[in-house]
Amino acid sequence: MLFLKHIGRLLKEFGEFAWHNKAWWIIPIVLVLLLLAALLVVGQSAAPFIYTLF
């Protein structure tokens, strides 16, 4: 739970940085990196179950 709190703070800081410095290009980069990280986590946990199907 504490880990999610830190991730939330980090995302909030990225948002504040982008807003303050008008660096809007950083938001899509952060979103893509978060999606790739989520895909890696889901892919690693699903791999053993896929192998048993074949």
N, CA, C and O atoms as a CHARMM CRD file, in Angstrom:
* protein
*
  216
    1    1 MET  N      0.82300  -1.19400   0.00000 PROA 1      0.00000
    2    1 MET  CA     0.00000   0.00000   0.00000 PROA 1      0.00000
    3    1 MET  C      0.87400   1.26800   0.00000 PROA 1      0.00000
    4    1 MET  O      0.56400   2.26100  -0.65800 PROA 1      0.00000
    5    2 LEU  N      1.95300   1.19600   0.74600 PROA 2      0.00000
    6    2 LEU  CA     2.85400   2.33800   0.81900 PROA 2      0.00000
    7    2 LEU  C      3.51900   2.59700  -0.53400 PROA 2      0.00000
    8    2 LEU  O      3.78000   3.74100  -0.90500 PROA 2      0.00000
    9    3 PHE  N      3.79100   1.49800  -1.26900 PROA 3      0.00000
   10    3 PHE  CA     4.39300   1.61800  -2.59800 PROA 3      0.00000
   11    3 PHE  C      3.47800   2.39900  -3.53400 PROA 3      0.00000
   12    3 PHE  O      3.94600   3.25700  -4.28200 PROA 3      0.00000
   13    4 LEU  N      2.19700   2.11700  -3.50200 PROA 4      0.00000
   14    4 LEU  CA     1.24200   2.83000  -4.36100 PROA 4      0.00000
   15    4 LEU  C      1.15600   4.30400  -3.99100 PROA 4      0.00000
   16    4 LEU  O      0.95100   5.15700  -4.85500 PROA 4      0.00000
   17    5 LYS  N      1.31200   4.59700  -2.71800 PROA 5      0.00000
   18    5 LYS  CA     1.30200   5.98800  -2.27300 PROA 5      0.00000
   19    5 LYS  C      2.48900   6.74700  -2.86300 PROA 5      0.00000
   20    5 LYS  O      2.35900   7.89700  -3.28300 PROA 5      0.00000
   21    6 HSD  N      3.64600   6.08500  -2.88800 PROA 6      0.00000
   22    6 HSD  CA     4.83800   6.72300  -3.45600 PROA 6      0.00000
   23    6 HSD  C      4.69400   6.90500  -4.96700 PROA 6      0.00000
   24    6 HSD  O      5.11100   7.92700  -5.51200 PROA 6      0.00000
   25    7 ILE  N      4.10900   5.92500  -5.63800 PROA 7      0.00000
   26    7 ILE  CA     3.88700   6.04000  -7.07800 PROA 7      0.00000
   27    7 ILE  C      2.93500   7.19800  -7.36900 PROA 7      0.00000
   28    7 ILE  O      3.13900   7.95000  -8.32200 PROA 7      0.00000
   29    8 GLY  N      1.90500   7.33800  -6.55400 PROA 8      0.00000
   30    8 GLY  CA     0.96700   8.45200  -6.72200 PROA 8      0.00000
   31    8 GLY  C      1.65400   9.79900  -6.55400 PROA 8      0.00000
   32    8 GLY  O      1.40300  10.73100  -7.31700 PROA 8      0.00000
   33    9 ARG  N      2.51600   9.89600  -5.55700 PROA 9      0.00000
   34    9 ARG  CA     3.25400  11.14800  -5.34800 PROA 9      0.00000
   35    9 ARG  C      4.16600  11.45300  -6.52900 PROA 9      0.00000
   36    9 ARG  O      4.28200  12.60200  -6.95600 PROA 9      0.00000
   37   10 LEU  N      4.81200  10.41400  -7.05200 PROA 10     0.00000
   38   10 LEU  CA     5.71700  10.59800  -8.18100 PROA 10     0.00000
   39   10 LEU  C      4.94800  11.08500  -9.41400 PROA 10     0.00000
   40   10 LEU  O      5.40100  11.99300 -10.11000 PROA 10     0.00000
   41   11 LEU  N      3.80100  10.49000  -9.67800 PROA 11     0.00000
   42   11 LEU  CA     2.99200  10.91400 -10.81300 PROA 11     0.00000
   43   11 LEU  C      2.48400  12.34100 -10.62900 PROA 11     0.00000
   44   11 LEU  O      2.40300  13.11300 -11.58400 PROA 11     0.00000
   45   12 LYS  N      2.14500  12.67400  -9.39400 PROA 12     0.00000
   46   12 LYS  CA     1.70100  14.04100  -9.10900 PROA 12     0.00000
   47   12 LYS  C      2.82900  15.03900  -9.36200 PROA 12     0.00000
   48   12 LYS  O      2.59600  16.12100  -9.90200 PROA 12     0.00000
   49   13 GLU  N      4.04500  14.67400  -8.97200 PROA 13     0.00000
   50   13 GLU  CA     5.18600  15.56300  -9.21800 PROA 13     0.00000
   51   13 GLU  C      5.45800  15.72700 -10.71200 PROA 13     0.00000
   52   13 GLU  O      5.78900  16.82300 -11.16500 PROA 13     0.00000
   53   14 PHE  N      5.32000  14.63400 -11.48600 PROA 14     0.00000
   54   14 PHE  CA     5.48300  14.74000 -12.93300 PROA 14     0.00000
   55   14 PHE  C      4.45000  15.69200 -13.51800 PROA 14     0.00000
   56   14 PHE  O      4.76200  16.52200 -14.37300 PROA 14     0.00000
   57   15 GLY  N      3.21300  15.56000 -13.04200 PROA 15     0.00000
   58   15 GLY  CA     2.15400  16.44400 -13.52700 PROA 15     0.00000
   59   15 GLY  C      2.42500  17.90100 -13.18700 PROA 15     0.00000
   60   15 GLY  O      2.24500  18.78100 -14.02800 PROA 15     0.00000
   61   16 GLU  N      2.85600  18.15800 -11.96000 PROA 16     0.00000
   62   16 GLU  CA     3.16500  19.52500 -11.55200 PROA 16     0.00000
   63   16 GLU  C      4.34900  20.08900 -12.34000 PROA 16     0.00000
   64   16 GLU  O      4.35800  21.26500 -12.70500 PROA 16     0.00000
   65   17 PHE  N      5.33600  19.24600 -12.59700 PROA 17     0.00000
   66   17 PHE  CA     6.48400  19.69000 -13.39100 PROA 17     0.00000
   67   17 PHE  C      6.03800  20.06900 -14.79900 PROA 17     0.00000
   68   17 PHE  O      6.42600  21.11300 -15.32400 PROA 17     0.00000
   69   18 ALA  N      5.22000  19.20900 -15.40600 PROA 18     0.00000
   70   18 ALA  CA     4.75400  19.48300 -16.76800 PROA 18     0.00000
   71   18 ALA  C      3.90600  20.75300 -16.80500 PROA 18     0.00000
   72   18 ALA  O      4.00900  21.54200 -17.74400 PROA 18     0.00000
   73   19 TRP  N      3.07400  20.95000 -15.79200 PROA 19     0.00000
   74   19 TRP  CA     2.21300  22.12900 -15.75300 PROA 19     0.00000
   75   19 TRP  C      3.03100  23.40700 -15.56600 PROA 19     0.00000
   76   19 TRP  O      2.80500  24.40700 -16.24700 PROA 19     0.00000
   77   20 HSD  N      3.97800  23.35900 -14.63700 PROA 20     0.00000
   78   20 HSD  CA     4.76900  24.54900 -14.30700 PROA 20     0.00000
   79   20 HSD  C      5.68800  24.95100 -15.46000 PROA 20     0.00000
   80   20 HSD  O      5.80000  26.13400 -15.78400 PROA 20     0.00000
   81   21 ASN  N      6.34400  23.97200 -16.07600 PROA 21     0.00000
   82   21 ASN  CA     7.31500  24.25600 -17.13400 PROA 21     0.00000
   83   21 ASN  C      6.72000  24.16200 -18.53300 PROA 21     0.00000
   84   21 ASN  O      7.42900  24.32500 -19.52700 PROA 21     0.00000
   85   22 LYS  N      5.42800  23.90200 -18.61000 PROA 22     0.00000
   86   22 LYS  CA     4.72900  23.74300 -19.88800 PROA 22     0.00000
   87   22 LYS  C      5.42400  22.70700 -20.77100 PROA 22     0.00000
   88   22 LYS  O      5.57100  22.89300 -21.97900 PROA 22     0.00000
   89   23 ALA  N      5.84400  21.62100 -20.14500 PROA 23     0.00000
   90   23 ALA  CA     6.50000  20.51900 -20.84800 PROA 23     0.00000
   91   23 ALA  C      5.45900  19.42400 -21.08900 PROA 23     0.00000
   92   23 ALA  O      5.51700  18.35300 -20.48500 PROA 23     0.00000
   93   24 TRP  N      4.52700  19.70300 -21.96300 PROA 24     0.00000
   94   24 TRP  CA     3.41200  18.77200 -22.19500 PROA 24     0.00000
   95   24 TRP  C      3.87700  17.48300 -22.85100 PROA 24     0.00000
   96   24 TRP  O      3.17300  16.47600 -22.78200 PROA 24     0.00000
   97   25 TRP  N      5.04000  17.48700 -23.48400 PROA 25     0.00000
   98   25 TRP  CA     5.54500  16.30300 -24.16100 PROA 25     0.00000
   99   25 TRP  C      5.90400  15.19600 -23.18200 PROA 25     0.00000
  100   25 TRP  O      5.99300  14.03100 -23.57200 PROA 25     0.00000
  101   26 ILE  N      6.11300  15.54500 -21.91000 PROA 26     0.00000
  102   26 ILE  CA     6.52700  14.52900 -20.94200 PROA 26     0.00000
  103   26 ILE  C      5.36000  13.62400 -20.52500 PROA 26     0.00000
  104   26 ILE  O      5.58000  12.48500 -20.11400 PROA 26     0.00000
  105   27 ILE  N      4.13900  14.11500 -20.62800 PROA 27     0.00000
  106   27 ILE  CA     2.98100  13.33800 -20.17600 PROA 27     0.00000
  107   27 ILE  C      2.78400  12.07700 -21.02200 PROA 27     0.00000
  108   27 ILE  O      2.62400  11.00200 -20.44500 PROA 27     0.00000
  109   28 PRO  N      2.78700  12.15000 -22.35600 PROA 28     0.00000
  110   28 PRO  CA     2.64200  10.90500 -23.12900 PROA 28     0.00000
  111   28 PRO  C      3.78800   9.91700 -22.90800 PROA 28     0.00000
  112   28 PRO  O      3.58000   8.70500 -22.93600 PROA 28     0.00000
  113   29 ILE  N      4.98800  10.43300 -22.69000 PROA 29     0.00000
  114   29 ILE  CA     6.12500   9.53900 -22.44300 PROA 29     0.00000
  115   29 ILE  C      5.92000   8.76800 -21.14400 PROA 29     0.00000
  116   29 ILE  O      6.15200   7.56000 -21.09400 PROA 29     0.00000
  117   30 VAL  N      5.48900   9.45500 -20.10400 PROA 30     0.00000
  118   30 VAL  CA     5.25300   8.80000 -18.81700 PROA 30     0.00000
  119   30 VAL  C      4.11700   7.79200 -18.94700 PROA 30     0.00000
  120   30 VAL  O      4.19900   6.69700 -18.39000 PROA 30     0.00000
  121   31 LEU  N      3.06600   8.14300 -19.66800 PROA 31     0.00000
  122   31 LEU  CA     1.95600   7.21300 -19.84100 PROA 31     0.00000
  123   31 LEU  C      2.37900   5.95100 -20.59900 PROA 31     0.00000
  124   31 LEU  O      1.97900   4.84600 -20.23200 PROA 31     0.00000
  125   32 VAL  N      3.17100   6.10800 -21.63600 PROA 32     0.00000
  126   32 VAL  CA     3.64400   4.94500 -22.39500 PROA 32     0.00000
  127   32 VAL  C      4.53700   4.06600 -21.51900 PROA 32     0.00000
  128   32 VAL  O      4.43900   2.83900 -21.57100 PROA 32     0.00000
  129   33 LEU  N      5.39600   4.67700 -20.72600 PROA 33     0.00000
  130   33 LEU  CA     6.25800   3.89700 -19.83900 PROA 33     0.00000
  131   33 LEU  C      5.44100   3.14300 -18.79500 PROA 33     0.00000
  132   33 LEU  O      5.75900   1.99800 -18.47500 PROA 33     0.00000
  133   34 LEU  N      4.40000   3.76400 -18.26400 PROA 34     0.00000
  134   34 LEU  CA     3.53100   3.08000 -17.30400 PROA 34     0.00000
  135   34 LEU  C      2.79300   1.91500 -17.95300 PROA 34     0.00000
  136   34 LEU  O      2.65000   0.85400 -17.34600 PROA 34     0.00000
  137   35 LEU  N      2.32600   2.10900 -19.18000 PROA 35     0.00000
  138   35 LEU  CA     1.63900   1.02200 -19.88200 PROA 35     0.00000
  139   35 LEU  C      2.59100  -0.13500 -20.17900 PROA 35     0.00000
  140   35 LEU  O      2.20600  -1.29700 -20.05200 PROA 35     0.00000
  141   36 LEU  N      3.81700   0.16500 -20.56900 PROA 36     0.00000
  142   36 LEU  CA     4.79500  -0.89400 -20.80500 PROA 36     0.00000
  143   36 LEU  C      5.13500  -1.64600 -19.51800 PROA 36     0.00000
  144   36 LEU  O      5.28600  -2.86700 -19.53500 PROA 36     0.00000
  145   37 ALA  N      5.25300  -0.93800 -18.42900 PROA 37     0.00000
  146   37 ALA  CA     5.52900  -1.58600 -17.14900 PROA 37     0.00000
  147   37 ALA  C      4.37200  -2.49300 -16.74100 PROA 37     0.00000
  148   37 ALA  O      4.59000  -3.60200 -16.25300 PROA 37     0.00000
  149   38 ALA  N      3.15200  -2.02600 -16.93900 PROA 38     0.00000
  150   38 ALA  CA     1.98200  -2.84900 -16.61500 PROA 38     0.00000
  151   38 ALA  C      1.92700  -4.08700 -17.50900 PROA 38     0.00000
  152   38 ALA  O      1.58400  -5.17600 -17.04800 PROA 38     0.00000
  153   39 LEU  N      2.26400  -3.91900 -18.77800 PROA 39     0.00000
  154   39 LEU  CA     2.27500  -5.04900 -19.70500 PROA 39     0.00000
  155   39 LEU  C      3.32200  -6.08600 -19.29400 PROA 39     0.00000
  156   39 LEU  O      3.07000  -7.28800 -19.38000 PROA 39     0.00000
  157   40 LEU  N      4.48100  -5.63300 -18.85400 PROA 40     0.00000
  158   40 LEU  CA     5.51200  -6.55900 -18.39100 PROA 40     0.00000
  159   40 LEU  C      5.06200  -7.33000 -17.15400 PROA 40     0.00000
  160   40 LEU  O      5.29400  -8.53500 -17.05300 PROA 40     0.00000
  161   41 VAL  N      4.43400  -6.65400 -16.23300 PROA 41     0.00000
  162   41 VAL  CA     3.97500  -7.31600 -15.00800 PROA 41     0.00000
  163   41 VAL  C      2.89300  -8.34600 -15.32900 PROA 41     0.00000
  164   41 VAL  O      2.92300  -9.46600 -14.81800 PROA 41     0.00000
  165   42 VAL  N      1.95100  -7.96700 -16.16900 PROA 42     0.00000
  166   42 VAL  CA     0.87300  -8.88800 -16.52700 PROA 42     0.00000
  167   42 VAL  C      1.42100 -10.04800 -17.35600 PROA 42     0.00000
  168   42 VAL  O      1.00600 -11.19200 -17.17500 PROA 42     0.00000
  169   43 GLY  N      2.34400  -9.75800 -18.25400 PROA 43     0.00000
  170   43 GLY  CA     2.92300 -10.80200 -19.09300 PROA 43     0.00000
  171   43 GLY  C      3.72600 -11.82600 -18.31200 PROA 43     0.00000
  172   43 GLY  O      3.70400 -13.01100 -18.64200 PROA 43     0.00000
  173   44 GLN  N      4.42000 -11.39300 -17.30300 PROA 44     0.00000
  174   44 GLN  CA     5.21000 -12.31400 -16.49700 PROA 44     0.00000
  175   44 GLN  C      4.32100 -13.21000 -15.65100 PROA 44     0.00000
  176   44 GLN  O      4.64500 -14.37800 -15.43300 PROA 44     0.00000
  177   45 SER  N      3.22600 -12.68700 -15.18200 PROA 45     0.00000
  178   45 SER  CA     2.36500 -13.49900 -14.32500 PROA 45     0.00000
  179   45 SER  C      1.48600 -14.43900 -15.13600 PROA 45     0.00000
  180   45 SER  O      1.02300 -15.44800 -14.60500 PROA 45     0.00000
  181   46 ALA  N      1.24300 -14.13700 -16.41600 PROA 46     0.00000
  182   46 ALA  CA     0.37100 -14.97900 -17.23100 PROA 46     0.00000
  183   46 ALA  C      1.13300 -16.06200 -17.97500 PROA 46     0.00000
  184   46 ALA  O      0.51700 -17.01900 -18.44200 PROA 46     0.00000
  185   47 ALA  N      2.43500 -15.94900 -18.10100 PROA 47     0.00000
  186   47 ALA  CA     3.21200 -16.88700 -18.91200 PROA 47     0.00000
  187   47 ALA  C      3.09300 -18.34300 -18.45100 PROA 47     0.00000
  188   47 ALA  O      2.89200 -19.21000 -19.30100 PROA 47     0.00000
  189   48 PRO  N      3.20400 -18.66000 -17.16800 PROA 48     0.00000
  190   48 PRO  CA     3.10000 -20.07900 -16.77400 PROA 48     0.00000
  191   48 PRO  C      1.74900 -20.69700 -17.12300 PROA 48     0.00000
  192   48 PRO  O      1.67500 -21.88500 -17.43700 PROA 48     0.00000
  193   49 PHE  N      0.69300 -19.90800 -17.07100 PROA 49     0.00000
  194   49 PHE  CA    -0.63100 -20.45300 -17.36300 PROA 49     0.00000
  195   49 PHE  C     -0.80600 -20.69400 -18.86400 PROA 49     0.00000
  196   49 PHE  O     -1.50900 -21.62200 -19.26300 PROA 49     0.00000
  197   50 ILE  N     -0.17900 -19.87700 -19.68400 PROA 50     0.00000
  198   50 ILE  CA    -0.27200 -20.06300 -21.13500 PROA 50     0.00000
  199   50 ILE  C      0.46200 -21.33200 -21.55200 PROA 50     0.00000
  200   50 ILE  O     -0.01200 -22.05300 -22.43000 PROA 50     0.00000
  201   51 TYR  N      1.61300 -21.62100 -20.93700 PROA 51     0.00000
  202   51 TYR  CA     2.37900 -22.78800 -21.30800 PROA 51     0.00000
  203   51 TYR  C      1.62900 -24.07700 -20.99900 PROA 51     0.00000
  204   51 TYR  O      1.77700 -25.06100 -21.72400 PROA 51     0.00000
  205   52 THR  N      0.82900 -24.09100 -19.94300 PROA 52     0.00000
  206   52 THR  CA     0.10500 -25.30900 -19.59400 PROA 52     0.00000
  207   52 THR  C     -1.03800 -25.59900 -20.55800 PROA 52     0.00000
  208   52 THR  O     -1.50800 -26.73500 -20.62200 PROA 52     0.00000
  209   53 LEU  N     -1.49500 -24.59900 -21.31000 PROA 53     0.00000
  210   53 LEU  CA    -2.56500 -24.82000 -22.27700 PROA 53     0.00000
  211   53 LEU  C     -2.07400 -25.59900 -23.49200 PROA 53     0.00000
  212   53 LEU  O     -2.85100 -26.30500 -24.13500 PROA 53     0.00000
  213   54 PHE  N     -0.79300 -25.47300 -23.80700 PROA 54     0.00000
  214   54 PHE  CA    -0.25200 -26.14500 -24.98800 PROA 54     0.00000
  215   54 PHE  C      0.54100 -27.33000 -24.54400 PROA 54     0.00000
  216   54 PHE  O      1.09300 -28.05000 -25.37600 PROA 54     0.00000
